[in-house]
Amino acid sequence: QDLRGEAAQAFYELAGDLVDVAFGAAEAPELFEAYGLAADTVCVFKKFDEERADFPLDPARGLDAAELSRFIRVHSLELLMEFTSETSDRIFDAKIPHHMLLFLNKTEAAQLELQGPFREAAAAFRGKVLFVLVDVSGYGAGVLPFFGLTPADAPTLRFVKMETNRKYQMEEDAFSASAVSAFVQAVLDGKVKPNLLSAEPPEDWDTKPVKVLVGKTFEQVAFDETKNVFVKFYAPWCSHCKEMAAAWEELGERYKDHEDIVIAEMDATANEMENIAIRGYPRLYYFPAGPGRKMIEYKSNRDVETFSKFLENRGTLPEEPPVVSSVPLPQARGPPCAPGKRQPSA
């Protein structure tokens, strides 16, 4: 009701930051009456869902720009977002920490009916959990391997914690609004264990110089107290992983006869561990022998010699003295010219 006060100024500044949102300000009493308002309020008008969302201002605190920015961001998203090429950036940039996904085949009429109860469940979790529809017969098919799914698995539900990529699923899919709500709340309350992906171990996984680990075998190998285990976590499509593949194979050959050293690798896109989240590829971790379940990340050069120094030094790299090079003195050329003068020519 005061367009020149501190709250209004904070509102104007936020308008300058959120250039993709149209802002307006009004203080006319008839507008307050028309929209049923009695106090300072930011109204977000949209063309979907409830069409209007109100952000009342606390007279004692004024306008919190960060809170309002998040409120606008949350309400700029539909209650149920479909994952498409047009919406994917908005979904990932929403900064909502958890996503609840419904995978369905939009060519199947019976599966389309599941959207209603799923949307109904979403309302209570707005801002905390983003509900997303994934069409396995369209653009959404591209994310199925990340969940270990195929189109034939639809319809099915998954909950994802975005910070850790931990995935959760019902013991048996139930698609009613009450069942979905109860499951989401149980995950938020820490009452559901994550569903960890694991490929099947190859028959020859431990016969080659570089051992092939999967989710099911990781614990027994990495935390074997009699072994020092050096593991490369990779993604099959990662160019940096491909570049270092030859060096890792050579490292395996070099240490294949060492009883207490294991060189291993694991496809981190197809396998997950309960207490270790892999972000970015490749990631190299050393698990030293002995008790304590210790883990050391390797962050140096990706070549065989540096890897070997790291292993021989039991998980650290010895400090090397700085390389000091000598710079020869310039050849004598006579006294330098004084400013504004020239040396006489010979």
C-alpha positions in Angstrom: 0.0 0.0 0.0 3.1 2.2 -0.1 4.9 2.1 -3.4 7.8 4.1 -2.0 8.6 2.1 1.1 11.4 -0.4 1.7 9.3 -3.4 0.7 8.4 -1.8 -2.6 12.1 -1.0 -3.2 13.1 -4.7 -2.6 10.3 -5.7 -5.0 11.6 -3.4 -7.7 15.1 -4.7 -7.3 13.9 -8.3 -7.6 12.0 -7.3 -10.8 15.4 -6.3 -12.2 16.9 -9.7 -11.5 14.0 -11.8 -12.7 13.8 -10.5 -16.3 11.8 -13.4 -17.5 8.9 -12.5 -15.2 6.5 -9.6 -15.7 6.3 -7.4 -12.6 3.7 -4.8 -11.7 2.9 -2.7 -8.6 -0.5 -1.2 -7.5 -1.7 0.6 -4.4 -5.2 1.6 -5.5 -7.8 0.6 -2.8 -10.3 -0.7 -5.4 -7.7 -3.3 -6.6 -7.2 -4.5 -3.1 -10.9 -4.9 -2.8 -11.2 -6.6 -6.2 -8.7 -9.2 -5.4 -9.8 -9.7 -1.8 -6.7 -8.3 -0.2 -6.5 -6.5 3.1 -2.7 -6.2 3.5 0.5 -5.9 1.3 0.7 -9.1 -0.8 2.6 -10.3 -3.9 0.2 -12.1 -6.2 1.6 -14.5 -8.8 -0.8 -14.8 -11.7 -0.4 -17.8 -14.1 -2.3 -19.6 -16.8 -2.2 -23.1 -15.3 -3.1 -24.9 -12.1 -4.7 -22.6 -9.5 -4.0 -19.5 -11.7 -3.0 -17.3 -8.7 -0.7 -17.8 -5.7 -0.4 -15.2 -2.9 2.8 -14.3 -1.0 1.6 -12.2 2.0 4.2 -9.7 3.5 5.0 -9.9 7.1 4.8 -6.2 8.4 7.5 -6.9 11.0 10.0 -8.4 8.6 9.1 -6.7 5.4 9.8 -8.3 2.0 12.4 -11.1 2.0 13.6 -11.0 -1.6 15.2 -14.5 -1.4 12.0 -16.1 -0.1 9.9 -14.3 -2.7 12.3 -15.3 -5.5 12.0 -18.9 -4.5 8.2 -18.6 -4.2 8.0 -17.2 -7.8 10.4 -19.9 -9.1 8.3 -22.7 -7.5 5.0 -21.3 -8.8 6.3 -20.7 -12.3 6.4 -24.5 -12.6 3.2 -26.6 -13.1 2.2 -28.8 -10.3 2.9 -31.7 -12.6 5.7 -31.1 -15.0 6.1 -33.3 -18.1 9.8 -34.1 -18.9 10.4 -32.8 -22.4 13.1 -31.1 -24.4 11.4 -27.8 -23.7 11.0 -28.3 -19.9 14.1 -30.3 -18.9 16.2 -27.2 -18.2 13.4 -25.7 -16.0 13.0 -28.9 -14.1 16.7 -29.3 -13.3 17.1 -25.6 -12.6 14.2 -25.4 -10.2 16.4 -26.1 -7.2 13.7 -28.3 -5.6 15.6 -30.9 -3.7 13.4 -34.0 -4.5 11.6 -35.2 -7.5 8.8 -37.8 -7.7 8.4 -39.4 -11.1 5.6 -41.2 -12.8 6.8 -43.2 -15.8 4.0 -44.1 -18.2 3.4 -44.8 -21.8 1.3 -42.0 -23.3 0.1 -44.2 -26.1 -1.7 -46.4 -23.6 -5.1 -44.8 -22.6 -5.3 -46.7 -19.3 -1.9 -45.3 -18.2 -2.9 -41.8 -19.1 -5.6 -42.0 -16.4 -2.9 -42.3 -13.7 -2.0 -38.6 -14.1 -5.1 -37.4 -12.2 -4.3 -39.0 -8.8 -0.6 -38.3 -9.2 -1.3 -34.6 -9.7 -3.7 -34.7 -6.7 -0.9 -36.0 -4.5 1.5 -33.3 -5.7 -0.4 -30.4 -4.1 0.7 -31.1 -0.6 4.4 -31.2 -1.5 4.7 -28.1 -3.6 8.1 -26.5 -3.2 9.5 -29.6 -1.4 9.0 -32.3 -4.1 8.6 -31.7 -7.8 6.2 -34.1 -9.4 7.3 -35.1 -12.9 5.7 -37.1 -15.7 8.0 -39.1 -17.9 6.7 -40.5 -21.2 8.6 -43.7 -21.9 7.3 -43.7 -25.5 8.8 -40.2 -26.2 11.5 -37.9 -24.9 11.5 -39.5 -21.5 12.9 -42.8 -22.9 16.4 -41.2 -22.8 16.5 -41.2 -18.9 15.3 -44.8 -18.5 18.9 -46.3 -18.2 19.6 -43.9 -15.3 16.9 -45.6 -13.4 17.6 -49.1 -14.6 14.3 -49.2 -16.4 12.9 -50.1 -19.8 9.7 -49.0 -21.6 8.1 -52.3 -20.6 8.4 -51.3 -16.9 5.8 -48.5 -17.3 3.7 -47.6 -15.4 6.0 -47.2 -12.4 7.0 -44.7 -9.8 10.4 -43.5 -8.6 11.5 -40.8 -6.0 14.9 -39.1 -6.5 16.9 -37.1 -4.0 18.6 -34.7 -6.5 21.6 -33.9 -4.3 22.8 -37.5 -4.0 20.9 -39.1 -7.0 19.5 -41.7 -4.5 16.4 -43.4 -5.9 13.5 -44.9 -4.0 10.7 -47.1 -5.1 7.6 -48.7 -3.6 7.7 -52.4 -2.7 4.7 -52.6 -5.0 3.5 -49.7 -7.2 0.3 -48.2 -6.1 -1.0 -45.2 -8.0 -3.8 -43.7 -5.8 -3.3 -40.2 -4.5 -3.2 -41.4 -0.9 -0.7 -44.2 -1.7 1.6 -41.8 -3.5 1.4 -39.2 -0.7 2.1 -41.8 2.0 5.2 -43.0 0.0 6.6 -39.6 -0.5 6.2 -38.6 3.1 7.8 -41.9 4.2 10.8 -41.2 2.0 11.1 -37.6 3.4 10.9 -39.0 7.0 13.8 -41.4 6.3 11.6 -44.5 6.6 12.4 -45.9 3.1 15.8 -47.3 2.1 17.2 -46.3 -1.3 16.9 -48.7 -4.3 20.5 -49.2 -5.4 21.3 -50.1 -9.0 23.6 -53.1 -9.7 24.5 -54.8 -12.9 25.3 -58.6 -12.7 29.0 -59.3 -12.2 30.7 -60.7 -15.3 31.8 -64.3 -14.9 35.4 -63.3 -15.4 35.2 -60.2 -13.3 38.2 -61.1 -11.1 40.4 -62.9 -13.6 41.8 -59.9 -15.4 44.4 -57.4 -14.2 41.7 -54.8 -13.8 38.8 -56.2 -11.7 35.3 -55.4 -12.8 33.1 -54.3 -9.9 29.3 -53.9 -9.7 27.1 -52.7 -6.9 26.6 -56.2 -5.5 30.4 -56.9 -5.3 31.7 -53.5 -4.4 31.6 -53.8 -0.6 33.3 -57.1 -0.3 36.2 -56.0 -2.6 36.7 -52.3 -1.7 36.5 -52.9 2.0 38.6 -56.1 2.2 40.9 -55.3 5.2 43.7 -57.3 3.6 43.8 -55.4 0.3 44.6 -51.9 -0.9 42.0 -51.2 -3.6 42.3 -48.5 -6.2 39.0 -48.0 -8.1 38.1 -46.0 -11.2 34.4 -45.0 -11.3 33.5 -44.2 -14.9 30.7 -43.6 -17.4 30.8 -45.4 -20.7 30.1 -42.2 -22.6 32.7 -40.1 -20.8 35.5 -38.9 -23.1 37.9 -38.3 -20.2 37.3 -41.9 -19.0 38.1 -43.2 -22.5 41.3 -41.1 -22.6 42.7 -42.7 -19.4 41.5 -46.3 -20.2 44.9 -47.4 -21.5 46.8 -46.0 -18.5 44.4 -47.8 -16.2 44.9 -51.1 -18.0 48.7 -50.7 -17.9 48.4 -50.0 -14.1 46.5 -53.2 -13.7 49.2 -55.1 -15.6 51.9 -53.5 -13.4 50.3 -54.6 -10.1 48.5 -57.9 -11.1 51.0 -60.0 -9.1 50.8 -57.9 -6.0 48.9 -59.8 -3.4 47.8 -56.7 -1.4 46.9 -54.4 -4.3 43.8 -54.5 -6.4 43.2 -52.3 -9.4 39.5 -52.2 -10.2 36.8 -50.2 -12.2 33.1 -49.8 -12.0 30.5 -48.3 -14.3 28.9 -45.7 -12.0 26.0 -45.2 -14.3 24.8 -48.8 -13.9 25.8 -49.4 -10.3 25.3 -47.5 -7.0 26.6 -47.7 -3.5 24.7 -46.8 -0.4 27.1 -44.4 1.2 29.1 -43.2 -1.7 27.7 -40.8 -4.4 29.7 -40.4 -7.6 29.4 -37.0 -9.3 31.4 -36.3 -12.4 33.6 -38.8 -14.3 36.1 -40.3 -13.9 36.4 -40.5 -10.1 39.3 -42.3 -8.6 39.2 -43.6 -5.0 41.7 -45.5 -2.9 40.5 -47.9 -0.2 43.5 -48.7 2.1 43.8 -52.1 3.8 42.9 -52.3 7.5 39.9 -51.4 9.6 37.9 -48.2 9.5 36.4 -48.3 6.0 38.7 -45.4 4.9 38.4 -43.8 1.4 40.9 -41.4 -0.2 40.1 -39.5 -3.4 42.9 -39.3 -6.0 43.1 -35.9 -7.6 46.4 -35.8 -9.4 47.7 -36.6 -12.9 46.1 -39.5 -14.7 49.2 -41.3 -15.8 50.7 -44.7 -14.8 53.8 -43.2 -13.1 51.8 -40.9 -10.9 49.3 -43.6 -10.1 52.2 -45.9 -9.1 53.7 -43.3 -6.8 50.4 -42.9 -5.1 50.0 -46.6 -4.6 53.6 -47.1 -3.4 53.1 -44.3 -0.9 49.9 -45.9 0.4 47.4 -43.3 -0.8 49.4 -40.1 -0.8 51.8 -38.5 -3.3 55.3 -37.7 -2.0 56.1 -34.0 -2.1 58.6 -33.2 -4.7 61.0 -30.3 -4.6 60.1 -27.5 -7.1 61.9 -27.6 -10.4 64.3 -24.7 -10.5 65.7 -23.8 -13.9 68.6 -21.4 -14.5 68.2 -18.5 -16.8 71.5 -17.5 -18.6 72.7 -13.9 -18.3 72.2 -11.8 -21.3 75.3 -11.3 -23.5 77.2 -8.0 -22.9 76.1 -5.4 -25.4 77.6 -2.2 -24.0 76.1 0.3 -21.6 72.4 0.9 -21.9 71.1 4.0 -23.6 70.2 6.9 -21.3 66.6 8.1 -21.8 66.4 10.3 -24.8 69.8 9.4 -26.1 71.1 6.9 -28.6 74.3 4.9 -28.5 76.7 5.9 -31.3 76.8 3.4 -34.1 80.1 1.5 -34.8 
